[in-house]
Amino acid sequence: MDIVTIQEQIEKRITWLNELLKRLTETGTALALAEAEYDRDLALAMLGIEHGSVKEIDGVPIGKVTTTTLRDKAKGVCWQARLKLAQAEAMHKGTRAKIETVSAQLNAFQSIFRHAELTAKTNTGV
């Protein structure tokens, strides 16, 4: 691999990192919003079940509610918000993993570049 190709690969990885960092901000914001929505929906579901305004989960009667079962039943009511939260968590985690991978690739190309540059200087006597 020649020095020019290595430089191009380094520049490509830097561009990818910049794009991924922007995406990380976006996924972080989406994650925060999904967490807030889930917390709100869970609290509202618990209140609704407790006060009797929520009586079923997807058409199935909730039945008897105890302090122990209240939270679990409320989670069933707001399963869609929990799904959205899980998806946001996965997107954010995936973006972070991609950043780590591209960073490792960049590091490797930088090491190859330093070695190639040193070899070229040694061969030319500079």
N, C-alpha and C positions, 0 to 999 in steps of 0.2 A: 504494500500500500504506500503510495507516494504522499509526500507532505501536503500537496494541494487537496487530494482526496480526503486526507485526515482533517484538514482545516474545514472542508465542506461539511464533513460529518459533525464536527464540533459546532459549527454555526447552525446546522440543522437541529441539533439537540438543544442548543440555547433557545432557538425559536420555539421548539416544542415546550420547553420549560416555561417560557413566558406565557404561552397559551394555556398550559396546565395551571399556572398560578392564577390566571384570571378565572379559569373554571373552578378552582378551589374556592375562591371568594364567592362565586355563584352558588356552589354546592353547600358551602358553609351557611350562607344566608337561607337557602332552601331548607337546610336541616334545622336551623333555629326556628324558622316559621312552622315547620312540621311539628317540632317539639311543643311549641306554644299552642298550636291548634289541638294537638292530642291532649295536652294537659287541661285545656279549656273544655274540650268535649268530654273528657273523663269526669271532670268536676260537675259539669252540667248533667251528665247521665246519672251520676250518683245522687245528685239533688232530685232529679226527676223520678228516679226509682224510689228514693226515700219518701218523697211527697206524693207518690202515686200517679204522677202524670205520665210516666213511662211504665207501660205494663207488659211490653213484649220486646223480643229481639227477633227481628226478621220474621214477624208473624207468629212466633212461638211465645206463649205466655211465660213470663218470668217466674211466676210462682212465689213461694214464700222467700222472703229476704231476711237474712240475719246480718248482723254486723260483720261476721266473718265472710259471708258470701257477697256482700254489697259491691265491693270493689271488682270482683271477678265478673259479676253480672253487668256492671257498668262498662267493663272492658269489652264485653260482648256487644253492647249497644254501640260503642264507638270503634268498632273493628276497622272501619274504613280509614279513620284518622290514624290508627296504629299502622295500617298497611302503608299509608303515605309516609309515615315516619320511618318505617323500615326501609322503604325505597330510598328516601333521602339519605339515610345513614349509609346504605350500600353505595350510592353514588359518591358520597363524600369520601368514604373509605377507599373506593376504587380510584378516585382521582389522586388521593395521597399515595397509593401504591404505585400509580403510574409515574408520579413525580420522583419517587425513590428509584424506580427502574431507570428512568431517563437520566437522573443524576448519576447513577452508577455507570451508565453507558458513557456519559460525558466525561466522567473521571477517567474511565478506561481509555477513551480516545485522546484525552490530554496527556496521559502517561505515554501512549504510543507516539504521540506527536513529539514529546520531549526526547524520547529515545531516538526517533527518526531524525530529529534535528541535530542531536549530538552525533549520531552516526554520520550524517551528511557533513558536519563540520570536521569530523575526524578524517573522513575520506578526502575532503578538499584541502586539508591542512590549515584551515582557518582557526 
